Amino acid sequence: MLYCSYDLFTSLSRVWNFTTDDAYISWVYARHWVDGEGLIWHPQLPIVEGFSNFLWTAIAALVLLLKLPLVNTMKVIAIGCLMAGLMALYRLARLFFSPLLAILPVFIFSHYIGSVWWTLKGLETPLYVTLSIVLAWQVLKAWGYAEENQRKEWSTLAWFFTNISLLALSLTRFEGLIWIIPILFFAGCQFKHRQFPKQSMVYSWGFISLLCFILPYTAYFIWRIAYFGHWIPNSYQCKAMAQGQFFLVDWDYFEVLLPFLVASLPYLIVSRDCRQLLLWLPSLLYALLLWKANPVISHFIRLFLAPFALFSLLPVLGVLEFSSYFRLKIDSKLLTSLVIFLITVLFSQGNEPNYLEKSVHHYQERTQNRLDVASLLNQKAKKGASVLLGDCGLIPYMARKDLRFVDSQCLNNAEITQEPYKDHLDLYAKHLKREIKPDWLIINFYPLEQHGDSLDVLLKKEDFFEDYQLVRTLKSGFNSDDSGEKIIDYVYKVYRRK
């Protein structure tokens, strides 16, 4: 536990200044909301749901309303979520293990670099992970599972918190509803084994679910459809079903999970415990959900962190089952602790200090370039100017509010996900040239891959850039480990209409 605490503290301190550009997208919406303009990308552009983390955006809006420093406050909230999540993971593990073994899932999850990396990036990840752990913990508590030497009894209070957690999950991310499936499978398994509450309690549980989850979420969902006009947020339409992407995100998760999956097999093969469904089924569901997802959205298994946190109990159960089967002379708890420690340290990517510091420095240079672009626009762009930008986040947040940022990606651009431009980006390129005619262009170029964004390539074919002059070029990169030379991996090109 001391090692986990030290590792977390030192790692979090190293990445404190690391805020991802995507975090500012939600904060743009939050700022407009607080200003009384609604949940919009810009007052003069069509309404679009370019965010998919409503509850996190609402928290950001509250922070702005209270006039607190947004970035630092959101990071403090995120750290609080991480700490609460680790405590909840320990309480969940105590329903399976002794106090010593219950620390091991906490160690597995906190050791993995993604848990720290995504805590301070400004996104909803730590909140979502914590809610998923609390959900699984409270489901088991509701069904009467208890820690060692505690009386087992059904808990209506735990069922209340189950529904509150499920509601919060569904509001935090659009796909949060998927967590209903593990609960239903678990309930079905319990019913099959005749472990179900009395009829009177079932009625009270049904009333609680109606009052605390079904009605509130239905009201939110109806409002969403009425306000944004679409069933699915733009972010999911853009990135969850990317063309030409197959199992890339799943494969990243499988590589992280593999050693722990192998360690889990002894338990998964022999156990008929219904509780295991809550531990491995979320990983399977997310693998199916993200089979065509764009890998840019899930660096360090961001979207799999919640399933991974629950899966972290299974290798401990597997090693414990294996050691118990052979009845070795060594204490099974001690052996399990040693094996899990070695597997985690040897096969799981930890919070390596040099890597974290280099990554933060690398990203800060790109962040400074974004600030320079925003400053240039603030000084040179005329009032109400339109700006075509594919890297929407920090730049629109720091730029003047009168500037209209047209997202060249589909995230905050309602037109690209609707007919006639849906799946026809070439038509949208013609639309930009003939009708929108933005006053400014900010183009991203990736020197290592020798290409820009897809829309930029199509615009060149339309001779779009003949009407623009290059104003500034900003480059960022990293120092090579071999030669020490700086390698440029990201370039901004700023154009102004002639």
C-alpha positions in Angstrom: 0.0 0.0 0.0 2.9 2.4 0.8 4.4 1.6 -2.6 1.1 2.3 -4.4 0.8 5.6 -2.6 4.3 6.7 -3.3 4.1 5.6 -6.9 0.9 7.5 -7.4 2.0 10.6 -5.7 5.3 10.9 -7.6 3.7 10.0 -10.9 0.8 12.5 -10.5 3.2 15.2 -9.6 5.1 14.6 -12.9 2.1 14.8 -15.1 0.3 17.7 -13.3 0.9 20.1 -16.1 -0.3 17.7 -18.8 -3.8 18.6 -20.1 -5.0 17.0 -23.3 -6.3 19.3 -26.0 -9.6 17.3 -26.2 -10.5 18.3 -22.6 -11.0 21.9 -23.8 -13.7 20.8 -26.2 -16.1 20.0 -23.3 -15.0 23.2 -21.5 -15.9 25.3 -24.6 -19.4 23.9 -24.3 -19.4 24.4 -20.5 -18.4 28.1 -20.9 -21.2 28.8 -23.4 -23.6 27.1 -21.1 -22.6 29.3 -18.1 -22.8 32.4 -20.3 -26.5 31.5 -21.0 -26.0 30.6 -24.6 -26.8 26.9 -24.2 -24.8 23.7 -24.8 -23.3 24.9 -28.1 -20.1 25.0 -30.0 -20.7 28.5 -31.2 -23.8 30.8 -31.2 -23.6 31.3 -35.0 -23.1 27.7 -35.9 -25.6 24.8 -36.0 -26.2 23.0 -32.7 -24.0 20.0 -32.4 -23.2 17.5 -29.7 -19.4 17.5 -30.0 -19.0 16.2 -26.4 -20.0 12.8 -25.0 -19.4 13.4 -21.3 -22.5 15.4 -20.1 -21.9 15.0 -16.4 -18.3 16.0 -16.6 -19.2 19.0 -18.7 -21.8 19.9 -16.1 -19.2 19.8 -13.4 -16.9 22.0 -15.4 -19.8 24.5 -15.9 -20.3 24.5 -12.1 -16.6 25.2 -11.6 -16.9 28.1 -14.0 -20.1 29.4 -12.4 -18.3 29.4 -9.0 -15.4 31.3 -10.7 -12.8 28.8 -9.6 -9.7 28.2 -11.7 -11.0 25.6 -14.2 -8.0 23.5 -15.1 -6.6 23.1 -11.6 -10.0 22.5 -10.0 -10.9 19.8 -12.6 -7.6 18.1 -11.9 -8.2 18.2 -8.1 -11.6 16.7 -8.7 -10.0 14.0 -11.0 -7.5 13.1 -8.3 -10.3 12.8 -5.8 -12.1 10.5 -8.2 -9.0 8.3 -8.6 -8.5 8.0 -4.9 -12.2 7.2 -4.4 -12.0 4.7 -7.1 -9.0 2.9 -5.6 -10.8 2.8 -2.2 -13.9 1.4 -3.9 -11.8 -1.2 -5.7 -10.3 -2.3 -2.4 -13.8 -2.5 -0.8 -15.0 -4.6 -3.9 -11.9 -6.8 -3.5 -12.7 -7.4 0.2 -15.9 -9.2 -0.9 -13.6 -11.8 -2.4 -10.3 -11.7 -0.4 -8.6 -11.1 2.9 -7.3 -7.6 3.6 -3.8 -8.5 2.3 -5.0 -10.0 -1.0 -7.5 -7.2 -1.5 -4.6 -4.7 -2.0 -3.4 -6.6 -5.1 -6.1 -5.4 -7.5 -5.4 -1.9 -6.3 -1.7 -2.5 -7.1 -2.4 -3.9 -10.5 -4.6 -1.0 -11.6 -2.6 1.8 -10.0 0.7 0.5 -11.4 -0.5 0.6 -15.0 0.6 3.9 -16.6 -2.9 4.6 -18.0 -4.4 5.1 -14.6 -2.2 8.1 -13.8 -1.9 9.3 -17.4 -5.6 9.8 -17.9 -6.3 11.2 -14.4 -4.8 14.6 -15.0 -5.6 15.0 -18.7 -8.8 16.8 -18.0 -11.2 14.2 -19.3 -13.9 12.3 -17.5 -11.9 9.1 -17.4 -11.3 8.9 -13.6 -14.9 9.7 -12.8 -16.1 7.0 -15.1 -13.7 4.4 -13.8 -14.7 5.2 -10.2 -18.5 5.0 -11.0 -18.0 1.6 -12.7 -16.2 0.2 -9.7 -18.8 1.5 -7.2 -21.5 0.0 -9.4 -20.0 -3.5 -9.3 -19.3 -3.2 -5.5 -22.9 -2.0 -4.7 -24.5 -4.7 -6.9 -22.7 -7.4 -4.9 -23.6 -5.7 -1.6 -27.2 -5.5 -2.7 -27.3 -9.3 -3.4 -26.0 -9.9 0.1 -22.3 -10.5 -0.5 -20.2 -9.4 2.4 -16.7 -9.3 3.7 -15.2 -12.0 5.9 -17.0 -12.5 9.3 -19.8 -10.2 8.3 -23.5 -11.2 8.1 -24.8 -11.7 4.6 -28.1 -10.0 3.9 -29.9 -8.3 1.0 -29.4 -4.6 1.0 -32.0 -2.2 -0.4 -29.6 0.7 0.3 -26.9 -0.8 -1.8 -29.5 -1.3 -4.6 -30.3 2.4 -4.3 -26.6 3.3 -4.8 -26.4 0.8 -7.7 -29.0 2.7 -9.6 -27.5 6.1 -8.7 -24.1 4.8 -10.0 -25.7 3.5 -13.2 -27.5 6.8 -13.8 -24.2 8.7 -13.2 -22.3 6.3 -15.6 -25.0 6.9 -18.3 -24.7 10.6 -17.9 -20.9 10.6 -17.8 -20.5 8.8 -21.1 -23.0 8.0 -23.8 -22.2 4.3 -23.7 -22.7 4.1 -19.9 -25.9 2.2 -20.5 -23.9 -0.8 -21.5 -23.3 -1.5 -17.8 -26.9 -2.7 -17.6 -25.9 -5.8 -19.4 -23.4 -7.2 -16.8 -26.0 -6.5 -14.1 -28.7 -8.4 -16.0 -26.4 -11.3 -16.6 -25.5 -11.4 -13.0 -29.1 -11.2 -11.9 -30.0 -14.0 -14.3 -27.2 -16.2 -12.9 -28.3 -15.5 -9.4 -31.9 -16.4 -10.3 -30.7 -19.7 -11.9 -29.0 -20.6 -8.7 -32.1 -19.6 -6.7 -30.4 -16.7 -5.0 -32.9 -14.0 -5.5 -34.6 -11.6 -3.0 -38.1 -12.1 -1.8 -41.0 -10.8 -3.9 -41.7 -7.8 -1.7 -38.1 -6.7 -2.0 -38.1 -7.2 -5.7 -41.0 -4.8 -5.9 -39.2 -2.2 -3.8 -36.1 -2.6 -5.9 -38.1 -2.1 -9.0 -39.6 1.1 -7.6 -36.1 2.3 -6.7 -34.9 1.5 -10.2 -37.8 3.4 -11.7 -37.4 6.4 -9.5 -33.6 6.6 -9.4 -32.6 5.5 -12.9 -35.3 4.8 -15.5 -37.3 8.1 -15.1 -34.3 10.4 -14.7 -32.4 8.9 -17.6 -35.5 8.8 -19.8 -36.1 12.5 -19.1 -32.4 13.3 -20.0 -32.5 11.2 -23.2 -35.7 12.8 -24.4 -34.2 16.2 -23.7 -31.0 15.2 -25.6 -33.0 14.2 -28.7 -35.1 17.3 -28.6 -32.1 19.6 -28.1 -29.4 18.1 -30.4 -31.7 16.3 -32.8 -29.7 13.1 -33.0 -29.7 9.8 -31.2 -25.9 9.4 -31.2 -23.4 12.2 -30.3 -21.1 13.4 -33.1 -18.1 12.1 -31.2 -19.4 8.5 -31.5 -20.3 8.9 -35.1 -16.9 10.3 -35.9 -14.6 7.9 -33.9 -16.5 4.8 -32.7 -16.9 3.5 -36.3 -13.8 4.7 -38.2 -13.4 3.5 -41.7 -10.5 1.1 -42.3 -10.0 0.5 -38.5 -10.5 -3.0 -37.3 -9.7 -4.3 -33.8 -6.9 -1.8 -33.3 -8.2 -0.5 -30.0 -9.1 -4.0 -28.9 -5.6 -5.3 -29.7 -4.0 -2.6 -27.6 -6.2 -3.7 -24.7 -5.4 -7.4 -25.3 -1.7 -6.7 -25.1 -2.1 -5.1 -21.7 -4.5 -7.7 -20.5 -2.8 -10.9 -21.8 -0.5 -11.7 -18.7 -3.4 -11.1 -16.4 -5.7 -13.1 -18.5 -3.4 -16.1 -18.4 -3.1 -15.7 -14.6 -6.9 -15.7 -14.4 -7.5 -18.9 -16.3 -7.5 -21.3 -13.3 -10.3 -19.4 -11.7 -12.3 -18.8 -14.9 -12.1 -22.5 -15.9 -13.3 -24.0 -12.7 -15.4 -21.3 -11.0 -19.2 -21.1 -11.3 -19.5 -18.0 -9.1 -21.9 -15.5 -10.6 -19.7 -12.7 -9.4 -17.2 -13.3 -12.1 -19.6 -12.0 -14.7 -19.2 -8.5 -13.2 -15.5 -8.8 -13.6 -14.9 -10.0 -17.1 -18.1 -9.3 -19.0 -17.4 -5.5 -19.2 -14.1 -6.2 -21.0 -15.9 -8.3 -23.6 -18.7 -5.8 -24.1 -16.2 -3.0 -24.6 -14.2 -5.1 -27.1 -17.4 -5.6 -29.1 -18.3 -1.9 -28.8 -14.9 -0.6 -29.9 -14.0 -3.1 -32.6 -13.9 -0.4 -35.3 -12.9 2.6 -33.1 -10.2 5.0 -34.1 -7.1 4.3 -31.9 -6.4 8.0 -31.4 -9.2 8.0 -28.8 -7.8 5.2 -26.6 -4.1 5.8 -26.0 -3.1 3.7 -22.9 -6.4 1.9 -23.1 -8.4 5.0 -22.0 -11.8 3.5 -22.9 -10.9 0.2 -21.4 -9.7 1.5 -18.0 -13.0 0.9 -16.3 -13.3 -2.8 -17.5 -9.6 -3.2 -16.7 -10.1 -2.1 -13.1 -12.7 -4.8 -12.6 -10.7 -7.4 -14.4 -7.8 -6.8 -12.0 -9.5 -9.0 -9.4 -9.4 -12.1 -11.7 -5.6 -12.7 -11.8 -5.6 -12.7 -8.0 -8.4 -15.2 -8.0 -6.7 -17.3 -10.6 -3.3 -17.5 -8.8 -5.1 -18.2 -5.6 -7.1 -21.0 -7.2 -3.9 -22.5 -8.7 -1.9 -22.4 -5.5 -4.9 -23.9 -3.5 -5.3 -26.7 -6.0 -1.7 -28.0 -5.6 -1.8 -27.5 -1.8 1.7 -26.2 -1.7 3.5 -25.9 1.7 4.0 -22.2 1.3 1.2 -20.0 2.4 -1.2 -19.5 -0.5 -1.8 -15.8 0.3 1.9 -15.1 0.4 2.6 -17.0 -2.8 -0.3 -15.2 -4.6 1.0 -11.8 -3.5 4.5 -12.6 -4.8 3.3 -14.0 -8.1 0.9 -11.0 -8.8 3.6 -8.5 -7.8 6.1 -10.1 -10.3 3.5 -10.4 -13.1 2.6 -6.7 -12.7 6.1 -5.4 -12.4 7.5 -7.5 -15.3 4.6 -7.4 -17.8 2.6 -4.2 -17.1 3.8 -0.8 -18.2 4.3 1.2 -15.1 4.7 4.9 -14.4 8.4 5.2 -15.6 9.6 8.6 -14.4 11.8 9.5 -17.4 9.1 8.5 -19.9 6.4 10.6 -18.1 8.7 13.7 -18.0 9.7 13.4 -21.7 6.1 12.9 -22.7 4.9 15.9 -20.7 7.7 18.1 -22.2 6.9 16.9 -25.7 3.2 17.7 -25.3 3.9 21.1 -23.6 5.7 22.3 -26.7 2.7 21.5 -28.8 0.5 23.2 -26.3 2.6 26.3 -26.5 2.2 26.3 -30.3 -1.6 26.2 -29.8 -1.4 29.1 -27.5 0.6 31.0 -30.1 -2.0 30.3 -32.7 -4.7 31.5 -30.5 -2.7 34.7 -29.7 -2.2 35.3 -33.4 -5.9 35.0 -34.1 -6.8 37.3 -31.2 -4.5 40.0 -32.6 -4.9 39.7 -36.3 -8.4 38.2 -37.0 -11.2 40.6 -37.7 -14.3 40.5 -35.5 -16.6 37.5 -36.3 -14.0 35.9 -38.6 -14.4 32.3 -39.5 -11.5 29.8 -38.8 -11.2 26.4 -40.3 -9.4 24.2 -37.7 -9.0 20.5 -37.2 -7.3 20.7 -33.8 -10.3 22.1 -31.9 -9.7 22.3 -28.2 -7.3 24.7 -26.6 -7.2 27.1 -29.5 -11.0 27.9 -29.6 -11.0 28.0 -25.8 -8.2 30.6 -25.6 -9.3 32.6 -28.7 -11.8 35.4 -28.8 -15.4 34.3 -28.4 -16.5 36.2 -31.6 -14.4 34.0 -33.8 -16.3 31.2 -35.5 -14.3 27.9 -35.5 -15.4 25.5 -38.2 -14.2 22.0 -37.2 -12.6 20.3 -40.2 -13.0 17.1 -38.2 -16.6 16.0 -37.7 -16.5 16.2 -33.9 -18.0 19.7 -33.6 -19.3 20.0 -37.2 -22.9 19.0 -37.6 -22.8 19.2 -41.4 -20.1 16.5 -41.9 -22.2 13.9 -40.1 -25.4 14.7 -42.1 -26.5 14.3 -45.7 -25.2 15.2 -48.3 -21.8 15.4 -46.7 -21.9 12.3 -44.5 -19.3 9.8 -45.9 -18.7 12.3 -48.8 -15.9 14.5 -47.5 -15.0 15.5 -51.1 -18.4 17.2 -51.4 -17.8 19.1 -48.1 -14.4 20.3 -49.5 -16.3 21.8 -52.5 -18.8 23.3 -50.0 -16.0 25.0 -48.1 -14.5 26.5 -51.3 -17.7 27.8 -52.8 -19.9 28.8 -49.8 -18.2 28.9 -46.4 -14.9 30.5 -47.6 -13.3 30.7 -44.1 -11.2 33.7 -43.4 -8.4 31.7 -41.7 -7.1 28.2 -42.0 -5.0 26.3 -39.5 -3.7 23.1 -41.0 -2.1 20.2 -39.2 0.7 18.3 -40.8 2.5 15.1 -39.6 6.0 15.0 -40.9 6.8 11.5 -39.8 3.8 10.2 -41.7 4.2 12.7 -44.5 0.5 13.7 -44.6 -2.1 16.1 -43.2 -5.7 15.5 -42.3 -8.0 13.9 -44.8 -9.9 17.1 -45.5 -6.7 19.1 -46.1 -5.7 16.7 -48.9 -9.1 17.1 -50.6 -8.9 20.9 -50.3 -5.6 20.8 -52.2 -7.3 19.0 -55.0 -9.8 21.8 -55.2 -7.0 24.4 -55.5 -8.4 25.8 -52.2 -5.1 27.2 -51.0 -4.7 29.6 -54.0 -7.0 32.0 -52.2 -4.8 32.0 -49.0 -1.4 33.1 -48.0 0.8 31.4 -45.4 1.2 33.6 -42.3 3.1 31.4 -39.9 4.5 27.9 -39.4 4.8 26.4 -35.9 6.7 23.1 -35.3 7.0 20.8 -32.3 8.8 17.5 -31.7 11.0 15.5 -29.5 14.7 14.7 -29.0 15.8 11.4 -30.5 17.1 8.8 -27.9 19.8 7.7 -30.3 21.2 10.9 -31.8 19.8 13.5 -29.5 18.6 15.5 -32.6 15.2 17.0 -32.5 12.6 15.2 -34.6 9.6 17.3 -35.7 6.4 15.3 -35.5 3.7 18.0 -35.6 3.4 21.2 -37.7 0.8 24.0 -37.7 0.4 26.1 -40.8 -1.6 29.2 -40.4 -3.2 30.7 -43.5 -5.1 34.0 -44.0 -7.5 34.7 -46.9 -6.0 37.0 -49.5 
